[in-house]
């Protein structure tokens, strides 16, 4: 299995520091680009995104269950 790509240098170079917690998130490998994108959404958009994700997970689980029993 390939090692994951370390994006910390990219995050440090392209996003300003929003303080020590933000910097720590980058050091922990948190995808701050995705975090910033999610924070730009309205509450309604976040709810819709969560709902679509839950639907996708349910479809995947149903497909896995069918595949196991086939």
Secondary structure, DSSP 8 states (H G I E B T S, - for coil): -------HHHHHHHS----HHHHHHHHTT--HHHHHHHHTS-HHHHHHHHHHHHHHHHHHHHHHHHHHT-
